[in-house]
């Protein structure tokens, strides 16, 4: 399926978050086309660099990007770029962020503190963002207000709970982000 380009709004969004938070899973759940992913098996050397606390069962990691596409009603086409979560990929992350209108930051209640660095990077890039707390089965559950406080979110920053494996919950998280981005995007002046 190719995009005709007629009457469609194309939007580049990032799916960001710390290592092992579910970015690849979310893009796989959402993409209407077979997603591009650059996952590789983790090595013993990588285990020394990557903190596996809370994600001991993780055996692969994204080494470049994940990419998927989702068309929403009204011919809004979202291009989803998943970013690697490790510090060593920060220069790559900055390149991937170029041209993005916003970011969906995934968080994990088992490792909330790991989200702060990612949110800092997103804010430094000047991107609007929403936070989606991925509800892992073994993760502690908290109400939204406690999570908002723990993550020190601005009152207008959307916060949603979602299971990254569930397509509808992931779509709802993206809709929260898109609504936030569109609400804060200046309208173009038709008479420049």
N, C-alpha and C positions, 0 to 999 in steps of 0.2 A: 504494500500500500504506500503510495507516494502522496505527498502533500501537494495540492494544487496551487496553494499560495493565494487563491482568491478569497477575499473576505475572511481571512484568518488572522488572528492575533497570535504571534509567536512569542513565547516568554521563556527565558532561560532562568532556571531556579537551581540552587544548590541543595543537596541533602548532605548535611554536615553533622559531625558529632565525634566523640572520642572513639578510640579503638574498640571494636567489638560491640558497638551499641545497636547494630541492626540496619545500617545504611544500605548495604547490598540487598538484604532481605526485603526492605521496604521498596526499593526500586524494582526488584523482581516481581513483587506483588502488584505493583502499579502499572508497569509498562505494557502498552498495547502491542508492542513489537518485541521480538526477542531482545532482551537487554544485552548490552555490551558490558562485560565485566572483566576486570584484570586481577582476578584472585589467584594467588599462588599459595602453595603449601608452606606453612611456617617452618622455619629451620631452627635448629638448636641455637645458632648464632642470633637469630631474630628474637628468640625467647629471652636472651640476655638483655636486649634493647627494649622490647615491648613488655610492659607490665601486664601479666596475665591474671592479676588478682581480680576475682569475680568472673573471669571468663576462661577458666582452666580448660574447658572442653573445646575451645576454639582451636581449629587446626589450619585454617586458611586466613589470609589477609589480603585486602585490596592494595595493590602496589602502584596504581596510577589513578584510574577513574572507573566508575560505574556510569552507565548512560542508559536512559530509557525515555520513552515518549508517552504522553497521555493527553488525549483530546477531551476537553470538558465541553458541556453544552454552550452554545453560542460561538462555536468555532474558536475557542481559546485552546491553543496547543502549548502544552508545557513540555519543555525539554529539561529533563532531570539529570543533573550531573552530581554523582556521588563522589565525595572527596575522601582521600585517605585520612585516617584519624591519628596517625602518629606524628610527633613533632618533626621527625626527619623529612617529612614530605611537605613541610610548610611552603617552600618556594613553589612547588608544583601546585599547591592549594591556591596560592595567590594568582597563578596563571589561569587556573580553572575558574576562579571567581570573576575574572574580567568579563564584563558585559551582563552579569547576572542581575536580576531585579530584586532578588530576595533569597533567603535561605530557610530551610526547615532544619532546625537543630534538634537532633535526637538526643535524649538523655536516658540514663539508667539509674533507678533509685539505689542500686547496689553501689554505685560509684558517681554520685551527683557532683562531687568536687571536680571530676574530670571534665565536666561540661564548661567550666568557667573559662578555660583557655580557648576553647572553640568559640564561645560567645564573644570573647574579647577580639578574636581574629575577625569574626563576622562584623562586629561593630567598627573595628579599625578599617574594614573595607567599605564602610558606609552603607551596608545592606540592612534593609528591614528584615526581621525574622520572626518566626513563630517557634515555640518549643513544643516538641511532641515527646512525652515520656513513654518510652517503649515498655509495656507491661509484661516483663518476663515472668514466667510462672513461679520462679523461686525468689523473685524480688519483693522486698517490702512494699506494701501499698500505703499510700498517703493520700489525703484529700488534696484537691487542687490548690487551696489556699496555703496549706503547709508547704507544698512544692514551690509555689510562687515565691513564698517568703524565703525558703532555703536556697532558691536559685537567684534571689535578689532581682526579680524581673520588674521592669517598668510596668505600671498598671495597664498600659495599652498593648503590651506584648501578648499575643495569644498564647495560651497554654492548653494543650489537649493531652489526653491519655489515649494511647492506641497500642494495638498489637501489630507490629510491623509486618506480620505474616498475613494479616487480614486485609484484603483489598479495600473493603468499604471503610474500615477505620483509618486506613492510610489515606484514602481519598478525602475523608473528612479532615484529616490533619493538613493536607495540601490546600483544601478549600479555605481553611482558617488562615493559612499563610497568604494565599492569593487575595483573599478579601482584605487582609491587612495591607498588603503591598498596593493594591488598587486604591484603597481608601487614602493612601498617602502619596499617590503619584499625581503630580500636577497635570492638569488637563492641558493639552496642546492648544495653543492659540491659533485658530484657523486663519487669522489675518496677521502674519508676522510683521 
